[in-house]
C-alpha cells in the first residue's frame, strides 16, 4: 500500500498459508445450528458467526458457552431475505423505523436498507445486537456483516468501524489489496484513509477474502471450485466464507438453496479436501489467533 510520501507496497502479514474457514448464519434455524455444530466438531470449519435477531440464537449461544474455545463472532444482521422465515430488529421498533419493511420485518435486500435506513438507526441496531450477545454470556471473537450490508455504504461502514473499536471486538476488515481498494472505491469508501485508522486502532486484518456463493452449481462443480481455491491459495491470512446446511425438513423449507448448503458441508468433510489442506501446507486459522498477530508488515 502506498502512503503519503512513500512508495512501499503492502505485503501479507505472514509467509504461511493461513485459512479461516468461516460459516455464516449460525442461529438462523435449528437445521443451520446442527450443520454448524457438526462442522465444528468434525474440524471442517475454524470459525462462525451468530445472527442475533433470529429464532434459534439461544441454542447457538448455549453451544458456544459449552465450547468456549470455539471461534464464534457476531453476524450483524440488517436484512431478512427468506420468505418462509423472517426476523425483526433486536432494538425497539420505534428506534429503528428505517430498518422495517411494511410488515415490520427487516428489509429483504441490502439496497432497501441503504434506501430507507439512517446511519443512526443502523448504529442503534448493531449496538443492540452486541449488547444482547453480551447479556447472554457470549464473548464474540469478531464482528462481520450479514449479506455485506455494513460494507455496502460508506456511512454504514463508518458506523461499523466505530462501534467495533468502541467495544474492542475485531471487525472483519481487510488489508489494502488492489481488489479491496477497488471494491471500496465503488462504495464511496476511501480505504487508504480507513486503513490508517485500522492500523492506528491495532485492528487485525484479513489479507484475502473468498465470499463466493453459487447455489445453482452442481456438486461436482462446487467441489472442483473449492479444491482449486485450496490449490491456488496465497500466503497470508485468507478467509473462505461457507454456508452450511443439513438435509432435513426445516433446512429444506427455509431456503431454496438448501442443496448447495448440504453439499458444502459434505465437501468440507471429505478426505480429499483435508488432504489438499495438508498437501499445500495450509493451516486452519481463527479470529482469536488473528487478533494476536502484528497488524502490518509494511
C-alpha positions as CSV (number, residue, x, y, z in Angstrom):
1,X,0.0,0.0,0.0
2,X,1.3,3.5,-0.8
3,X,1.2,6.1,1.9
4,X,1.7,9.8,1.6
5,X,5.3,10.4,0.6
6,X,6.0,6.7,0.5
7,X,6.3,4.1,-2.3
8,X,6.4,0.9,-0.3
9,X,3.8,-1.8,-1.2
10,X,1.6,-3.6,1.1
11,X,2.6,-7.2,2.0
12,X,0.7,-10.0,3.7
13,X,1.4,-10.4,7.4
14,X,2.9,-13.9,7.1
15,X,4.5,-16.2,4.6
16,X,2.4,-19.1,5.9
17,X,-0.8,-20.1,4.2
18,X,-3.4,-19.5,6.9
19,X,-7.1,-20.1,6.2
20,X,-10.1,-19.2,8.3
21,X,-13.0,-21.4,7.1
22,X,-15.9,-19.3,8.3
23,X,-19.6,-20.4,8.5
24,X,-22.2,-17.7,8.3
25,X,-25.7,-17.8,9.7
26,X,-25.3,-19.6,13.0
27,X,-28.5,-19.2,14.9
28,X,-30.8,-18.7,11.9
29,X,-32.7,-22.0,12.5
30,X,-32.2,-25.4,14.2
31,X,-31.1,-27.0,11.0
32,X,-28.4,-24.4,10.4
33,X,-27.2,-24.8,14.0
34,X,-26.9,-28.6,13.5
35,X,-24.8,-28.1,10.4
36,X,-22.5,-25.5,12.0
37,X,-22.0,-27.6,15.2
38,X,-21.3,-30.7,13.0
39,X,-18.7,-28.7,11.1
40,X,-17.0,-27.5,14.2
41,X,-17.0,-31.0,15.8
42,X,-15.5,-32.6,12.6
43,X,-12.9,-29.9,12.1
44,X,-14.5,-28.8,8.8
45,X,-14.6,-25.1,9.8
46,X,-12.5,-23.0,12.1
47,X,-14.8,-20.1,12.8
48,X,-18.5,-19.0,12.6
49,X,-20.7,-16.0,13.4
50,X,-24.2,-15.8,15.0
51,X,-27.3,-13.9,13.8
52,X,-28.7,-12.3,17.0
53,X,-32.2,-11.4,15.7
54,X,-33.0,-15.0,14.7
55,X,-35.3,-17.5,16.4
56,X,-32.7,-20.2,17.2
57,X,-29.9,-17.9,18.5
58,X,-30.3,-19.2,22.1
59,X,-29.4,-22.7,21.0
60,X,-26.3,-21.4,19.2
61,X,-25.1,-19.2,22.1
62,X,-25.6,-22.1,24.6
63,X,-23.5,-24.4,22.5
64,X,-20.7,-21.7,22.3
65,X,-20.8,-21.3,26.1
66,X,-20.3,-25.1,26.5
67,X,-17.5,-24.9,23.9
68,X,-15.6,-21.7,24.9
69,X,-12.7,-22.4,22.7
70,X,-14.9,-22.3,19.6
71,X,-14.1,-19.2,17.4
72,X,-17.5,-17.5,17.1
73,X,-18.4,-13.9,16.4
74,X,-21.5,-11.9,15.5
75,X,-23.0,-11.9,12.0
76,X,-24.5,-8.4,12.4
77,X,-27.9,-8.6,10.7
78,X,-29.8,-5.8,9.0
79,X,-31.8,-7.8,6.4
80,X,-34.3,-10.7,6.4
81,X,-34.2,-12.2,3.0
82,X,-36.0,-15.5,3.1
83,X,-39.8,-16.0,2.5
84,X,-40.6,-18.9,4.9
85,X,-38.7,-17.4,7.9
86,X,-38.4,-13.7,8.8
87,X,-36.9,-11.8,11.7
88,X,-37.3,-8.4,13.3
89,X,-34.7,-6.0,14.8
90,X,-33.4,-6.5,18.3
91,X,-33.7,-2.8,19.1
92,X,-37.2,-1.3,19.8
93,X,-39.1,-0.8,16.6
94,X,-39.7,2.9,17.2
95,X,-35.9,3.5,17.3
96,X,-35.2,1.8,14.0
97,X,-38.2,2.5,11.8
98,X,-36.0,2.8,8.7
99,X,-34.9,-0.9,9.1
100,X,-38.5,-2.1,9.0
101,X,-40.5,-3.1,5.9
102,X,-44.3,-2.6,5.7
103,X,-44.8,-5.9,7.6
104,X,-42.5,-4.9,10.4
105,X,-39.7,-7.3,9.5
106,X,-36.2,-6.3,8.3
107,X,-35.9,-5.4,4.6
108,X,-35.2,-8.3,2.3
109,X,-32.4,-6.6,0.3
110,X,-29.3,-4.6,1.0
111,X,-30.5,-1.9,-1.4
112,X,-33.7,-1.4,0.5
113,X,-31.7,-0.9,3.8
114,X,-29.5,1.7,2.1
115,X,-32.5,3.4,0.7
116,X,-34.6,3.6,3.9
117,X,-32.3,3.3,7.0
118,X,-30.2,6.1,8.5
119,X,-26.7,5.6,10.0
120,X,-28.1,6.3,13.4
121,X,-30.7,3.5,13.1
122,X,-28.0,1.1,11.9
123,X,-25.8,2.0,14.8
124,X,-28.7,1.6,17.3
125,X,-29.4,-1.9,15.9
126,X,-25.9,-3.2,15.8
127,X,-25.3,-2.0,19.3
128,X,-28.5,-3.7,20.4
129,X,-27.3,-7.0,18.8
130,X,-23.9,-6.7,20.5
131,X,-25.4,-5.9,23.9
132,X,-27.8,-8.8,23.6
133,X,-24.9,-11.2,22.9
134,X,-23.0,-9.9,25.9
135,X,-26.1,-10.2,28.2
136,X,-26.5,-13.8,27.0
137,X,-22.9,-14.5,28.1
138,X,-21.3,-14.6,24.6
139,X,-17.9,-13.2,24.1
140,X,-17.6,-12.6,20.3
141,X,-14.2,-13.1,18.8
142,X,-15.1,-10.8,15.9
143,X,-17.9,-8.9,14.1
144,X,-19.0,-9.3,10.4
145,X,-22.0,-8.4,8.4
146,X,-24.9,-10.5,7.0
147,X,-25.2,-10.0,3.2
148,X,-22.4,-7.5,3.5
149,X,-24.8,-4.7,4.3
150,X,-22.3,-2.8,6.5
151,X,-19.7,-2.8,3.7
152,X,-22.2,-1.6,1.1
153,X,-22.5,2.0,2.1
154,X,-19.7,4.3,3.3
155,X,-21.9,5.7,6.1
156,X,-22.7,2.2,7.4
157,X,-19.1,1.1,7.2
158,X,-18.1,4.2,9.3
159,X,-20.6,3.1,12.0
160,X,-19.4,-0.5,11.8
161,X,-15.8,0.5,12.3
162,X,-16.5,3.0,15.1
163,X,-18.7,0.6,17.1
164,X,-16.2,-2.3,16.7
165,X,-13.4,-0.1,18.0
166,X,-15.5,1.1,20.9
167,X,-16.4,-2.4,22.0
168,X,-12.9,-3.7,21.3
169,X,-14.3,-6.6,19.2
170,X,-12.3,-7.0,16.0
171,X,-14.4,-6.3,12.9
172,X,-13.9,-8.2,9.7
173,X,-11.7,-5.7,7.8
174,X,-9.2,-6.2,5.1
175,X,-5.7,-5.5,4.1
176,X,-5.4,-2.9,1.2
177,X,-5.0,-5.3,-1.7
178,X,-5.8,-3.9,-5.1
179,X,-9.1,-5.8,-5.1
180,X,-10.2,-4.3,-1.8
181,X,-9.2,-0.8,-2.9
182,X,-11.4,-1.1,-6.0
183,X,-14.3,-2.6,-4.1
184,X,-14.1,0.2,-1.5
185,X,-13.9,2.9,-4.2
186,X,-17.1,1.5,-5.8
187,X,-18.9,2.0,-2.5
188,X,-17.6,5.5,-1.9
189,X,-15.1,4.5,0.7
190,X,-11.6,5.9,0.8
191,X,-9.9,2.8,2.0
192,X,-6.4,4.2,2.2
193,X,-7.6,6.6,4.8
194,X,-9.7,3.9,6.5
195,X,-6.7,1.5,6.6
196,X,-4.6,4.1,8.5
197,X,-7.3,4.2,11.2
198,X,-7.5,0.4,11.3
199,X,-3.7,0.3,11.9
200,X,-3.9,3.1,14.5
201,X,-6.6,1.1,16.4
202,X,-4.5,-2.0,16.3
203,X,-7.2,-4.0,14.4
204,X,-6.2,-7.2,12.7
205,X,-7.0,-7.6,9.0
206,X,-7.8,-10.4,6.6
207,X,-5.4,-10.4,3.6
208,X,-7.6,-12.2,1.1
209,X,-11.4,-12.9,1.2
210,X,-13.4,-15.5,-0.8
211,X,-17.1,-15.0,-0.3
212,X,-18.2,-16.7,-3.5
213,X,-21.7,-18.2,-3.3
214,X,-23.1,-20.1,-6.2
215,X,-26.2,-22.1,-5.1
216,X,-27.1,-23.2,-8.7
217,X,-23.9,-25.2,-9.4
218,X,-23.7,-28.9,-9.3
219,X,-21.9,-30.7,-6.5
220,X,-19.0,-31.7,-8.8
221,X,-18.6,-28.1,-9.9
222,X,-18.8,-27.0,-6.3
223,X,-16.1,-29.5,-5.2
224,X,-13.9,-28.5,-8.2
225,X,-14.1,-24.8,-7.3
226,X,-13.3,-25.4,-3.6
227,X,-10.4,-27.7,-4.5
228,X,-9.0,-25.2,-6.9
229,X,-9.2,-22.5,-4.3
230,X,-7.0,-24.5,-2.0
231,X,-4.5,-25.3,-4.8
232,X,-4.1,-21.6,-5.6
233,X,-4.3,-20.2,-2.0
234,X,-1.8,-17.3,-1.4
235,X,0.5,-16.9,1.6
236,X,-1.1,-14.7,4.2
237,X,-4.4,-14.7,6.2
238,X,-7.2,-16.0,3.9
239,X,-10.9,-16.3,4.7
240,X,-13.3,-18.7,3.0
241,X,-16.9,-17.9,3.8
242,X,-19.1,-21.0,3.6
243,X,-22.9,-21.6,4.0
244,X,-23.8,-24.9,5.6
245,X,-27.0,-26.9,5.9
246,X,-28.5,-30.3,6.9
247,X,-30.8,-32.3,4.7
248,X,-33.8,-32.1,6.9
249,X,-37.4,-30.7,6.5
250,X,-36.7,-27.5,8.3
251,X,-33.5,-26.7,6.4
252,X,-35.1,-27.6,3.1
253,X,-38.1,-25.3,3.8
254,X,-36.0,-22.3,4.9
255,X,-34.1,-21.7,1.6
256,X,-34.4,-22.9,-1.9
257,X,-30.6,-23.2,-1.9
258,X,-30.5,-25.9,0.7
259,X,-28.8,-28.5,-1.6
260,X,-25.9,-26.2,-2.0
261,X,-25.5,-25.8,1.7
262,X,-25.7,-29.5,2.4
263,X,-23.2,-30.2,-0.4
264,X,-20.8,-27.6,1.1
265,X,-20.8,-29.3,4.4
266,X,-20.2,-32.7,2.8
267,X,-17.3,-31.4,0.6
268,X,-15.5,-29.8,3.5
269,X,-15.7,-33.1,5.4
270,X,-14.4,-35.2,2.5
271,X,-10.9,-36.8,2.9
272,X,-9.9,-35.2,-0.5
273,X,-10.5,-31.7,1.0
274,X,-8.5,-32.4,4.1
275,X,-5.7,-34.0,2.0
276,X,-5.4,-30.8,-0.1
277,X,-5.0,-28.7,3.1
278,X,-2.1,-30.9,4.1
279,X,-0.6,-31.2,0.6
280,X,-0.5,-27.4,0.2
281,X,0.6,-26.8,3.8
282,X,-2.5,-24.7,4.6
283,X,-3.1,-24.3,8.3
284,X,-6.7,-23.6,9.6
285,X,-6.8,-20.4,11.5
286,X,-9.1,-18.4,13.7
287,X,-10.0,-14.8,14.5
288,X,-8.8,-15.4,18.0
289,X,-5.3,-16.2,16.6
290,X,-5.6,-13.3,14.1
291,X,-6.1,-10.8,17.0
292,X,-2.6,-11.8,18.3
293,X,-0.8,-11.1,15.1
294,X,1.1,-7.9,14.2
295,X,-1.2,-5.5,12.4
296,X,1.1,-4.9,9.5
297,X,4.3,-5.8,7.8
298,X,4.5,-2.7,5.7
